[in-house]
């Protein structure tokens, strides 16, 4: 898979390794050209909707409350 930011085909497995969601393994890649990180394969729009649905927003709010940060302005 090419880097979604710079389109380079030079990437390798990142220090983050991989995660499995809904039976699919997503490997965290790091671009050798620009250094950005992305997952391969890229989740579909439907899968992203399930990953980052309404429940995810509640998780972020709890995470911000315990992080010591004031969060981001919205």
Secondary structure, 3 states (H helix, E strand, C coil): CCCCCCCCCCEEEEEEEEEEECCEEEEEEEECCCCCEEEECCCCHHHHHHHCCHHHHHHHHHHHHHHCCCCCCC
